């Protein structure tokens, strides 16, 4: 099949799955394998085309992002005595706390993830285990301690964000893992979903460009055109 047609098909798959608690990367790997599109360039493509969908989150939550950028005096929230304050509103400190765990592990394990986990077999395992994890979180019926993302604490942000580490295994949904983690931490469904989408923006921007720069020497003009079409 023509590469550009493959890019269109995978772009459609990404568009339908990005905002659902299913793994968009996992589904693209499975469809890409079925279409005969695999290897290093497929791995870059499957990560990078998510950028378009993620950037749309900036529009949905633009007021929150603008307000956070104006609250630049928020870093004292990292002091131990401020970890559990819930009267500050959502700040850049909360976002930073939510992304540090997955970025640290993702950086250290990047090679292993790309080498061993971007395959149909591992994706199927991730889809099954990830689905069971989300069902467990849904059925746990934890007492709700936080009904609004604006009343989250930095401590909650860190722990909920740490659940994104599960999504480094393709097949585990990033949003599904984070939302399930939020439910287990006592966040309401809306709060968990809001926080999941907000912290997706910096995580995916960094992941996309890091992956692209790491593999830029192995890509050609046709591959870059595919990425643009798919996005």
C-alpha positions in Angstrom: 0.0 0.0 0.0 1.1 3.5 -0.7 2.9 5.2 2.2 0.8 8.2 2.1 -2.4 6.2 2.2 -1.0 4.3 5.3 -0.4 7.7 6.9 -4.0 8.7 6.3 -5.3 5.5 7.8 -3.1 5.7 10.8 -4.0 9.4 11.2 -7.7 8.4 11.3 -7.0 5.7 13.9 -5.1 8.2 16.0 -7.9 10.7 15.8 -10.5 8.2 16.9 -8.5 6.8 19.8 -6.5 9.7 21.3 -9.3 11.0 23.5 -10.7 7.7 24.6 -9.2 5.7 27.5 -7.6 3.2 25.0 -4.1 3.2 23.8 -3.8 5.2 20.5 -0.2 4.1 20.1 -1.1 0.5 20.7 -3.9 0.6 18.1 -1.6 2.3 15.6 1.1 -0.4 16.1 -1.5 -3.1 15.5 -3.0 -1.5 12.4 0.5 -0.5 11.1 1.7 -4.1 11.4 -1.4 -5.3 9.5 -0.6 -2.8 6.8 3.1 -3.9 6.7 4.3 -0.6 8.2 6.9 -1.3 10.9 10.5 -0.6 11.9 12.2 2.5 13.4 10.4 5.0 11.1 7.0 3.5 12.0 7.9 3.9 15.7 8.7 7.6 15.2 5.5 8.1 13.1 3.3 6.4 15.7 4.6 8.7 18.4 4.9 12.0 16.6 1.5 12.1 14.9 -0.1 12.3 18.3 1.2 15.8 18.6 -1.7 17.3 16.6 -4.4 15.8 18.8 -2.5 16.7 22.0 -2.1 20.4 20.9 -5.9 20.6 20.5 -6.0 20.2 24.3 -4.3 23.7 24.5 -7.5 25.1 23.0 -9.8 23.2 25.2 -8.0 24.2 28.4 -6.5 27.5 27.2 -7.8 29.6 30.1 -6.2 27.2 32.6 -2.9 27.2 30.7 -2.9 31.0 30.5 -3.6 31.4 34.2 -1.0 28.9 35.1 1.6 30.8 33.1 0.9 33.9 35.1 1.3 32.0 38.4 5.1 31.8 38.1 5.6 32.2 41.8 4.3 28.7 42.6 7.5 26.7 43.2 7.4 27.0 46.9 4.7 24.4 46.7 7.4 21.8 46.4 8.4 22.4 50.0 7.2 19.5 52.1 4.9 21.6 54.2 3.0 22.6 51.1 2.6 19.2 49.4 -1.0 18.8 50.6 -2.3 22.4 50.2 -5.5 22.4 48.2 -6.1 26.2 48.2 -3.7 27.3 45.5 -5.5 26.4 42.3 -3.9 24.4 39.6 -0.3 25.7 39.0 2.7 24.9 37.0 4.1 23.2 40.1 1.2 20.7 39.9 1.9 20.0 36.2 5.6 19.6 36.9 4.9 17.1 39.7 2.6 15.2 37.4 5.1 14.8 34.6 8.5 14.3 36.3 8.0 10.5 37.1 7.1 9.5 33.5 9.7 11.7 31.9 12.4 10.4 34.1 11.6 6.7 33.6 10.8 7.3 29.9 14.2 8.9 29.3 16.1 6.1 31.1 14.2 3.3 29.4 13.7 4.9 26.0 15.9 2.4 24.1 14.5 -0.7 25.8 10.9 0.5 25.2 11.5 1.2 21.5 13.4 -2.1 21.0 11.3 -4.6 22.9 7.8 -3.2 23.4 6.7 -1.7 20.0 5.4 -5.1 18.7 1.9 -6.5 18.2 2.4 -9.2 20.9 3.4 -6.7 23.6 0.6 -4.3 22.6 -2.0 -7.0 23.0 -0.7 -7.8 26.5 -0.8 -4.1 27.3 -4.4 -3.7 26.0 -5.6 -6.6 28.1 -3.8 -5.7 31.4 -4.6 -2.0 30.9 -8.2 -2.8 30.4 -8.3 -4.9 33.6 -6.6 -2.2 35.5 -9.2 0.4 34.4 -12.0 -2.0 35.4 -10.4 -2.5 38.8 -10.2 1.3 39.4 -13.8 1.8 38.3 -15.1 -0.9 40.6 -13.0 0.2 43.6 -15.5 2.9 44.5 -12.9 4.9 46.4 -14.3 7.8 48.5 -14.0 11.0 46.5 -11.6 13.5 48.1 -11.2 16.0 45.2 -14.0 17.2 43.0 -12.1 19.8 41.0 -8.7 20.0 39.4 -8.3 23.4 41.0 -8.3 21.8 44.5 -5.7 19.1 43.8 -2.6 19.0 45.9 0.9 18.7 44.6 1.2 15.4 46.4 -1.9 14.1 44.5 -0.5 15.4 41.2 2.7 13.5 41.7 1.1 10.2 42.6 -1.5 10.4 39.8 1.1 11.5 37.3 3.2 8.5 38.3 0.5 6.2 36.9 1.5 7.4 33.5 4.6 5.2 33.8 2.3 2.3 33.0 1.6 3.9 29.6 5.3 3.6 28.6 4.2 0.0 27.7 2.3 0.4 24.4 -1.2 -0.9 24.8 -1.6 0.8 28.2 -3.6 3.9 27.6 -1.9 7.0 28.9 -5.1 8.8 29.7 -6.7 5.5 30.9 -3.8 4.8 33.3 -3.8 8.3 34.7 -7.6 8.5 35.1 -7.6 5.1 36.8 -4.8 6.2 39.1 -6.8 9.4 39.8 -9.9 7.3 40.8 -7.8 5.2 43.1 -6.4 8.4 44.7 -10.0 9.7 45.4 -10.3 12.1 42.4 -13.7 12.4 40.8 -13.9 11.1 37.2 -14.0 14.7 35.7 -11.0 15.8 37.9 -9.0 12.8 36.9 -9.8 13.3 33.2 -9.1 17.0 33.3 -5.7 16.5 34.9 -4.8 13.7 32.6 -5.4 15.8 29.5 -3.6 18.8 30.9 -0.4 17.0 31.8 -0.6 15.2 28.4 0.5 18.4 26.7 4.1 18.7 28.0 4.6 15.0 28.2 3.7 14.4 24.5 5.5 17.5 23.2 8.7 16.4 24.9 8.2 12.7 23.8 7.5 13.6 20.2 10.4 15.9 19.6 12.8 13.7 21.6 11.9 10.7 19.5 12.1 12.7 16.3 15.6 14.1 17.1 16.9 10.6 18.2 15.9 9.2 14.9 16.2 12.1 12.5 19.3 10.7 10.8 17.3 7.6 9.9 14.4 9.4 8.3 14.1 10.8 4.8 11.9 13.4 3.1 9.1 10.8 2.4 9.0 9.9 6.1 8.6 13.5 7.2 5.8 14.0 4.6 4.0 10.9 6.1 4.3 12.4 9.6 2.7 15.7 8.3 -0.1 13.8 6.6 -0.8 11.6 9.6 -0.8 14.6 12.0 
